[in-house]
Amino acid sequence: MKTWVRKLLVKYNGRIVGYLAELDGGEFAFQYDDAWIRDGFSISPFSLPLTNQVYINKKTTFKGIYGVFNDSLPDGWGELLVKRMLGKKGVNYDRLTPLTKLSLMSGSGLGALEYEPCQAEDSPLPDYSLDEIAADAKRILDDEDGEDIDFDKVFQLGGSSGGARPKAHIKDGEEYWIVKFPCRIDPKDIGKAEYTANAMAKKCGINVNEFKLFKSAVTKGYFGAKRFDRIGEKRIHTVSLSALLETTHRIPNLDYLHLFQVIQNISIDKNDMLEAYRRMCFNVFYGNKDDHGKNHAFIYDDEAGGYRLSPAFDLTKTPHKPEHEMTVKGSGIPTENDLLETAKNIKLPMEECKKIVAEIKRTVKRSE
């Protein structure tokens, strides 16, 4: 493989979006293709407006690339697999440039953007047993070097994943799903717990991504979420809140106010403000403190010609976290009053917000 890629084509469902290049000084530049400027859209509205300008990122947050491209890279579990896979070939992943890392991403990567030249092997999904993949994932997390682990299969299924928990990207019928497995700190039946959390969020009126439990012989089931960045074989452009704001999710530095401000600036759906308010209230009352900027995202709607809030995802109780990753009115341990003050500050209809707070609080309390 080439360990230093200096130029990439950025593509969206087969169309050229633009060009990524590493400059001689080590900075990275992006420019939209002329045809894309005529009838495409901005892939990151704040950082990369749809112009013919050459954009050079001066920030080092994502090692010099813009957040929207960093979203294409794996983190957590997926990054661990990539490192292990390349390590077996004598390649140190940490020493690769961002463009080289992007060239290693396969078609199963999150969102719609693809990169050429692509150095990933394009292979059909292998046959698999979820219980076997879960067992192998545990051994990998435990840092075992077991020769009987089918590492290639585990990598092929989960090498483009984000988040700490092991995952497999599978096709169920004609639909694409992400299936999660327990990580070190999780109880054995975390899948059932996440299913319960998503069912509760749906009961609270939240637009939850489609979900279900996949059967297991050793647990109550593995939690699976249908991919909202795929409709059949079409890819849906998706960009996280953290990427839009060019800030890492690894350091808690966002408030829900930032989410509302982004919605006000880019969303074409007038219902997104109240939808986000419901999610904030649910996370507070249910105890989902893993609500960082990469767990909020926007999708581009080709037909409507604009961005809207993605379905809710990664919803679960996080009792091990002392505070919320995203603050509410500056507080990591927000109160009901903080929720109402936020509604007032962003000029949402107060009576409706009071009803949302009371409804979600009551619904969550009944489940306890």
N, C-alpha and C positions, 0 to 999 in steps of 0.2 A: 504494500500500500504506500501511497505518497504521504509522507509525514509533514509536508509543508505545502498547503494549498493556498494560493495567493488571490484567486479570483473565482467567484461563483455566480452562476445564473440563479436568480430567485424566481420560482414559478408558482402559479396558482391554477390548479386544474388544467395543466398543460400549456397555459399562457405565460409568456415572459412578463414578470412584474418589473424587474430591474436587475441591477448588477451590484454585487458586493465585492470589494477589493481591499487588499491590504496595501497600504502605501509604504514607501521606503522608510519613513520615520516610525513605522510600527503602528500608526493609526489606521482605522478602518473607515472606508467611504462607501456610501450607497447612492445610487442614482436610479430613478424610475426610467423605464423604457418609454420612448416617444409614443408608441401605440397604446401603452397602458395609461399614459397621461390623458390621451384623448377620451377613453371610455372606461377607465378603471376606477379605483378608489384608493384613498389613503389607507395604508396598512397599519399606520400608527398615527392617528390624527394630530397629536400634539408635537411629536418629534419629527414626523416625516409627512408634512403636507404634500398634496399632489401637485408638485411643480417640477420643473426640469433642473432644479438646483442640485449640486453635488453636496450631499450631507456628510459631514465629517464629525463623528462623535468625539467630543472632548472629555467625556466622563469615563471613569474607569470602573464604574459599578459592575458592568458585565464584561470586564476585561476588554473594553473598547468597542464592543458591538452594541447596537440598539436593543432595547428590551424585547421588542417583537421577535427578533431573531433568537435571542436567548431563550425565549419560550419554546423554541423548537428543540432545544437540547434537553437531555434527561437530567434529572437530579435525584437525590436520594437513592432509591432502589435501582433505577435505571442506570444511574451513573456508576454505582457499584458494579453492576454487571458489565458495563462497557470497560471499566478498568480491569476487571478480572479477565475478560475476554482478550483484551489487547495485551495484558501482562503475559498471557500464555504465548504470545507471539513476540515477546521481547520489546513491546512498545509501552512507553510511559505516557498514559493519557494526560496527566497533569502538565506535561511539557508540550502538548500539541496546541497549535494556535486555534482560536475560535472558528476560523473558516475551515480548518481541517476537521474539527469536531463536527461541524455542520455537514460536511461531506460524508460523514460516516452514518448519518441518520437514514433509516430505511423508510419505506412508505407507510409504516405504522405509526410514525411520529405524530404528536399532537398537533391539532390545527390543520391548516390547509397548505402552508408554505412548504415547498420542496426545493432542493438545491442540487445543481449540476455543476461539475461532474459529481456523481454519487458513487461513493466507494463501498456502500453497503451491499451485501449479497441479497439479490431479489429472489427469494424462495417462497413457495407456498407455505402456509401455516402447517406445522407438523401435527401428527396425531398426538393426543395428550390425554392424560388423566389428571384432573384437578387435584386430587389427593396426592398424586405422585409429585406434581409440580410444587404443591405446598410443602411437602416433606423435603424436597431438594432445596427449596427456598430457605427453609429453616436451617439446613446444614450450611448453606452458603453464608447466611447471616451469622452463624456460629463460627465462621471462618474455617470450615473444613475443606480439605483439598481432595476429598474422596474421588477416586478415579471412576467410581461407578455412577457419579452424578452426571446426568446428560446435560452438561453445561450449555452446549450449543442450542438445545431445545429450550432451556430456560431463558437463554439470551434472546432467541428468536421471538419468544412470546412476550418478553418483558423488557427488552433492552432499551426501549424508547420511553420508558415510564418516568413519571415524576412522583414526588412524595416518598415518605419513609417506608410505607407498607409495601411488601412485595405484590406485584401485579402480573396479570397475563392479559394480553390483548387477543381476543378470540372472535371468531365469527360464529354466531348462533343463528342458523338458517341463513337469511339474507341480511342480517343485521350485525353490526359490530358492537362488541361489548368490552368493558374493562372489568376483570374479576380480581378481587383483592384477597390477600392471604394475611394471616397474623404476622406481626413483627415481634421483636423481643419482648416489648412491654405489654403486648396485648394478651387478654385472656383468650382461651381456646376458641370460644364462640363469639369473637368480635364481629363476625359476619352477621350473625343474628342481631347483635346490638345495633349495628349500623343500619340494618334493615328497619328495625324498630324506630330509630331516629328519623329516617327518611319518611316512614309512614306517619310519624307524628308531625313532621314539617308539612306534609301534604294535607293532613287534617287541619292544620293551622292556616290553610289557604295559600301556601307557598307553591310557586311553580317549580316543583322538584323534577329533576331529570328522571326518566323512566328507570326503574330498578326492580330487581328480583333476587331471590336466593337460588344459587346453583347447588345441586345436590352433592352431598358428601357422605362417605361412610364413616368418617371419624369426627365430624363436627355437626352442628345443626344447620350448616350450609355456608357457602361462601357468598359474600355480598357482591352483586354485579350491577353495574350501571351502564345503560345503553349510551353509546357515544353520541353526543349532540354535535360533534364536529364532523359527522358523517351522515349523509342522506343517500343510502345506497352506495354507489361508488363515487359520488361527488363529495369533495372536501369542503368544509365550512370554515372560513377564516375566523380564527379565535385568538383573542389577545387578552392577557390577564391585566388586572388593575395595576399590579406592580410594574409590568412591562410598559403600560401606557404612561406611568409616572416616572419611569426610568429609576426605580428604586428596588433594592433587593427585599425579598420577603423573609430573609433569614434574620433580619434585625427588625423588631417591632417598632415601626416609625410612622404608621398610618392611623388615622382616625376615620370613623365612618363618615365624617364630614367630607373627606376626600372622595369617597365613593359617590356620595350625593352630588358633589361638584362635577365629577366626571360625567355622571348621568345627565346632568343639566346641560353639559356642553356637547355631548356627542349622541345621546340616545334619541331615536326617532319615535320611541314608544312612550306616550304620555303616562302609561301605567307603571313605568319602571321605578319611579320615585317611591310610590307606595309599596311596590313589590320589594324594593331594597329595605324599606322601613320594616316590613314584616320580617324579613330575614334577620335584620339586626335585633329585633325584639325576640325572635325565636332563639337566636344564638345566646342571648343573655339569659332568658328564662330557662332554657333547656340545658345550658352549661356547655355549649360548643365553643370553647375558647380557641380552637385552631382555626380562627377566622381571618388569617393573614391575607395579604394582597394578592397572593397567587391562587387563593381559593374563592376569588371573585373574578368573573371574566365577562367579556363582551363578544358577541358574534356579529358578523356582517351579514345582513339580509340582502341578498342580490336583488330579489324582487321588489323590496321596499326601497332599496337604495340607501341603506344606512345601518348604523349600529344599534343593537339592543342588548339588554342584559341577558346573559346566557341563563339556562336553567340552573337552579341551585345544585351544588354538588359538595362532596366531602363533608357531610353533616353527621356528627356523632358526638357523644359526651366525651369530655376530656378532663376527668377529675384530677389527673396528674399535673395539669397546668395551673399555676397559681393565679394567673390573670389572662384576660383576653389579648390575643395578638394585635387586634385592632381596637383602639380605645373608643369610648363613647363620651363625647364632650370632655376628652382628655383623661378619662378614668379607665383603668384596666379592670376595675371591679365596679362596673356601672350600676346605678340604681334605677328604679322606675322613673324617678324624677329626671334623671339624665336623659332617658329615652324621650320623655315629653318635652324637655328643654331643647333637645335636638330638633324635634318636629317644629317647634316654635321658631328656632333659628333659621331653618331652611324654608320656612313659610309653607309647610304642609297644612292641609285642613285639620285643625286641632280636634274637632269632634270625632272625625273619622279615625285619627291617630289614637285618641283615647279608647275608642272601641277596639282597635287592633291590639293595643296593649292589654286591655281587659280580657279580650277573647283568647289571646295566646297564653297569657298568664293562667287563665282558668283551664284551658285545654291541657297545658303541660302539667299543672298541679293535679288534675284528675288522674293522670297516668302514673303518678308517683305512688 
